[in-house]
Amino acid sequence: MIELDGLTKHFGSKVAVDHLSFQVRPGMVTGFLGPNGAGKSTTMRMMLDLDNPTSGNVRIDGKRYRELDEPLKYIGALLDAKAMHGGRSAYNNLLCLAQANRIPTARVDQVLDVVGLTPVARKKSKGFSLGMGQRLGIASALLGDPEILMFDEPVNGLDPEGIHWIRNLMKSLASEGRTIFVSSHLMSEMALTADHLIVIGQGKLLADTSMADFIHENSRSFVRLRSPQRERLREVLRESGLTAVEAGSGTVEIDGATTEELGELAARHQITLHELSSQRASLEEAFMQMTAGSVEYHAHGTSHAGPPSDQQPGPQWGQSYQSDKGA
């Protein structure tokens, strides 16, 4: 288990992380979400003692990371796949890690096989594609067979097969009772992977809840109806105390009723329906709703689609730029 208690980090006058307190529990995949600049990467670095907190602390199974005798056997992490030595082969990169952490050499071949890099094990990692480098980083996190795993943008550079693989890998590891903590901007993938969510904005905790509860509490679900007897349908809905919201293309949207209830209502009044569908909110919609007030950098619309001219430099052309510091 990972426990954060009042974790705070200042970079000069900027507060990157602001009194964060939460737990990452075993047996589930916990997603870590937040807009760019929210403090996610800084938080994960402090978990691993790569950055010192201004105040507060992090405990991994009751200890700070630096207090762990054999840290790779407690916690494996992928924060930056590019951290591997480009002049070494995939095998030798992992072998160095294994020898430095008293991990059996046989484990190197095992994790290379798990991530699918056995055919290129003897090739230098500087020639790897982004996806291959990501797989090597994942292999390094798995090397010590740890009970806790942390991944920052693990699907970055992976093809669809690789994304499917890492999703199933994380779920499988969680089912073994391990603690899985993963940060990602890919909402569609997070919705398929995470059981629990930690959401932060401007360094502050915004949500610590299950995936289902987060979506339910931060977005709208409704039923969409379409009928050739449009006016009759609206009259029946009104008489039943339901409000129909026009949605275009002859459809209406209803809150506060299920598809079963609305289908039975239409049948009782002999109203033909061409569409009766439940529209459930997505994680992306819920996330946008939750973090709307915490986004530090906003893009703006532009009246032309071409590139900026010399008279219209980039930062004025429909978007704001930012550093990745503290993302």
Summary of the structure (lengths in Angstrom):
residues: 327
radius of gyration: 24.6
end to end distance: 23.7
largest distance: 75.9
contacts: 995
relative contact order: 0.14
helix: 38%
strand: 25%
